[in-house]
Amino acid sequence: MDRRTFLGATGAAALLAGTPLSHLIKPAEPSRLPSVVRPEDIEQVEAAATVLAGWDHHYGGGGIVRTAAEAQLRWASALLELPCPDTLRAGLFAAAARLGMVVGAADFDAHAHQDARRVFAFAAACAEEAGQWHLRAKVYSYRARQAVWLGDCDSGLTYAELGLAHENRLTPTERAMLHTAKARALAKAGEVQATLRAVGQADEAFAQARPGEDPPWMAYYDAAQHAGDTGHALYDLVAVGYRPDTAADRLRTAVEGHTEAYVRSRTFSRSKLASLTMSTGDPHEAATIGHQALDEVVKLHSRRATDDMRQLASLAAVHRTTSEAAKLRDRIKETIKT
């Protein structure tokens, strides 16, 4: 039986004719919550957070990642309102906090900033309810990064310092992450010496890192991530006269060190390296790096990554008489239209 005959015989052709396909899969009976929270429910929330975090790092926070993450968070938040044995309560809130920070990160990457703020606040409250200082630290790191991205350096600094409260309870990797967040806030504010002190504190903490002691969600913060984050902070100091070579070295280390699991992070560092080279170095080299960054950006669903490309295009426009820079600018404008 050929395909057309099969569709006619099953009635599928009639269903498809003139009907939006999304209507065909709308559930008539939504999934039911359990009557009481069970250990397996908590395990499923934790597993969802792990999978979604991996997708977010590899594909960016927009598109299917954010859509899937929001649905999972609705389920997890509903579990918080169910009867829960006392022995499971802390674990339930910790799992919700972990999933919340993943969803907030996806919202942030998709420029859904109001949603990100709301979800990060939810995640912070859940982490504190669970007495989970490690999760709390990570959530405040995200809140600091979002505030700095939006130009609110004071709030970014405050969030980083809140994350560092009782830092003796945190691992060296977590302290490095938060000192780096602090450095990025100070750099955006143009505070050169304070930024350099914060970078130094971050380096000192990271030198003591023992990955086996870190919680699983900190696995992303390796040598490449540390180099990239500190490189971003130093990049912002170049605008106020700080030498570019240190920032370039760190960004280059990040690009070379990031694996395929962290494509978005590699793209951020590569695009910043291209922008730094375009503004302070060889525009021919910058164009080569920029094309490599754009090759990765087009595969992501990340509004932050496309913003970096627009900044690079603006810097390339200064070198309009350099053909390689002009071609890069034209390609970015043609590729990133919204």
N, C-alpha and C positions, 0 to 999 in steps of 0.2 A: 504494500500500500504506500503510495507516495505521500509526501508531506501535506499537500493540499487536501487530498482525500481524507487523510487522518484527522486534520483539523476540523473538516466539515463533519465527520462522523462523531467526533467527541463533543461538538458544540463549542469548541474553543474559538473558532472563527467568529461566531456570533458574539461571544463575550468580548473579543478584542475589538470588534468593529465599533468605532466611535466612542470607546470607553477608555478614560485614562487608566493606564496599567496600575498606577498606585492604588486605585480603588479596589482592585482585585485582591490585594493582600492586606487590606485593613482588617485587623482582628475583630471578629464579632464577640469574642469572649477574652478579655485581657487576662494575663497570667495572674494567678491568685497568690497572695502572700501567705506564708505559713501562719499558723495560729500562735506560735511562740518561737522566739529566736533559737536556732539550733547551731551547733558548732559548724556544720556544713554551710550554713548561710554566711557566716563570717568568712569562711575559707573561700567562698565564691566571690565575695566582694574584694577580698585581697587578690585573688587571681585576676579579676577584671582590672584592678588597678595596675597590676604588673603588665598585662597584655597591652592596655591602652597607653601606658607610659612608653612602652617600646614603639608602638605605632606613632605616637607624638614625636619622639626623637627622630624617627626615620622618615616620616611622611609630612610632618608639620601638624599643627593643631586644627586646621580647618577641615572642611569636607566631611567625609565619613567618620573621621576620628572624633570630631566634636559632637556629631550627631549621636554616635554610639555612646560616648562618654556621658552625655547628658541623660540618656535613658537609664544607664547603669546607676547614676547618682540618684535619680528619682526613686529607684528601687531601694537603694541603700538607705536613703533618708526615711523612707516609709518603715524600714525595719526598726529604726530608732523609736518608733511610736508603739511598737508591739511589746507584749510581756516578754521579759528577758531575765533568765536566771542571773543572780548576782555574780556568779563565777564567770559569766560571759560578758558582762556589761562593759568592762574596760576594753576587752578585745573588739567588741562591736563598734564602740566609738573610735577606737584607733583605726579600724578598717575603713570606717566612713571618712575619717580625716585623711587617710592616705588616698582614697579615691577622690575626695574633694580637691586635694591639691593637684591631682592629675587633670581633673576637669577644669579647674581654674587656670592651669597652665595652657590648656587647649584654647580656652576663651581668650586669654591674654594674647596668644599667638595669632588668633583670628581677629584681633582688634575689637572683641566684644568686651570692652573694658568694664562697663558697669556690671555685667554678668560675672566677670573675673573677680572684681572686688567683693561681690556678694558671696561667691563660692569660697574664696579664700577666707573670708570672715567665718563662714560655716566650718571650714576645715580647721581653723585655729581654735574655735570653740570646742569642736569635737576632740582635738588633740589635748586640750587642757582638761576636758572632762575625763579623758582617759588617763591623765597624768603622764602623757607621753612627751617628754622633753625633746626627743629626737625628731618626732614628727612636727612638733611646734616650731623647732628651729628651721626646718625645711620650708614650712608654710611662710614664715616671716621672711625667709630669703626670697621667695617668690614675690611677696608683697613689696619688698624693697625694690626688686628689679622692675616690677611694673611701674611703681611710682617714679623711678628714675627715667624709665622709658617715656613717661608722660611729662617729664620736665619738672616734677615735684621733688626736688632734691632733699628738702627738709624732711618730708615724709619718708623718703627712701632711707635716709640716715636713721630716722627714728625706728623704722621697722627692723633695720639691720641690728641696731643696738638692742631692741627688744628680743630679737632672736638670740643675742649673745648673753642674755640674762642667765645667771648660773652657768656660765660657760664651762665650769669645771665638770659639769654633767655631760658635756658634749664630747664627741670624738675629735681628734685633731683635724680630720677631714671636714667635719661640720664647722669647726671654728674657721678653717681656711675659707670655706664657702661664704661665711657671713662677713669675715673681714674683707673679702673681695667685693661683696655687695656694698659694704661701707665705702670701700675705695671708689667704686663706680659712682656712688652718690656724691662723694667729695670731688671727684674729677669733673663731673657735670657742672658742679658749682664753681669750678676753676680754682679749687684749693690745692695748690701744687704740693706743698710740704706735707699737709695732712694726708693727701692721697698717697704719697710715697711712703709715709709711715704705715698706712693701712695695708699697702701692698707688701711691705716688709713683714708685717704681722701675719699676713696671709701666707707668705712664703715660709716663714718660720713654723707656722702650724702645719703646713702641708709637708714639710720636711720630716715631721714626726708621724705622718699618717701610717696607719696599719689597717689596710683594707679589710682584713678579717674581723676587725672590731666594728666596722660600720654596718648600719642597717641596710637592707637590700636596696632601698630606693636611692642610696648614695653611690651605687656602683658607677653611675655616669661621671662622677667627679674624680676623674683620673688626672694624670699629668697633662694630657692634652686639654682637658676642660679647664684646669687651673691656669695653664698658659694662655688659653684663649680669653678667659674672664679677666685676668690681670692685664692682658694685652689690650682689651677693650678699654679698661680704665686709663691706661697710659696713652692710648690713642686720643682720648678726650683732652689730655693735657697738652698735646701738640699744638692745639689752637691757641694756647696761652704761652707758647714759647718753649715748651719742653722738647728735648731732642727726640726725633722720631725713631732712631735706630733700635732703642730698647723695646718700644712697642712693636716694631716690625719683627724683631727676633722672636718675641713671644707669640705673635699671631702666626708666624711661619711654623713655629714648633707645633702649634695647635693644628694647623692644616695638615701637617705631615703625620700627626699622631692620632687623629680621629679615625675610627673604623667606620665601616658601612652601617653599623648600628646607630651612629650619631651623625647622619648626613646633614641634618639641619645645623647642628653646632659647627660642623666643618664649613658649611656654607657661610654662616655668620662671620667666622674668622677669615675666610678667604675674601669675602666682599669687603671687609674692613681693611685687610691687607692691600687689596686693589685700590681702595680709596686713599689710604695713606700713601701708597706709592705714586698715585696719580697727583696728589697734592704736594708731595715733598721730594719725589724722586723721578724716575724715568717713566714717562707716559707710555712708551712702547711696552715696557715690562708690565706696567699697570694694566694695559689693555689685554695682554695675554692672560693675566690672573683674572681679570674681570670676565672674560669670555668663559673661563673655567667655572667661575662662580655662577654665571647665568645659566650654564648648562645644568647645574644642580637646582637652581631656583625654580626653573620651569617644571621640575618634577615634584615640587613641594606644594603643600597647601599652607603657606605661611605668609601672612600679611607683613610680619616684621621683616622677613627676608626680601620681599618685594620693595619695602621702604628703603632698605639698604641699597638695592639696585638703583632706585631713583636718585639717592644721594650720589652714588657713583656716576650716574649719567650727568648730573649737574657739574661734578668736578671734571669730567671728561670734556664738557663743553668749553672749558677754559682753554683747552688744547685743540681748538677747532682746526688749526693748520697742520696738526699731526694726523695723518690719515688713519692710523690704527685707533687712536682715541675717538676720532669722529665716527668710525665704523662701529665701535663699541657703543657709543651713545645712540646711534641710529638703531642698532639691534635691540638695545634695552627699550627704547621708546616703542619700537614695533612689537616687542614681545610682551611688555607689561603695559597694558592699555588702561587698566582701572586702578 
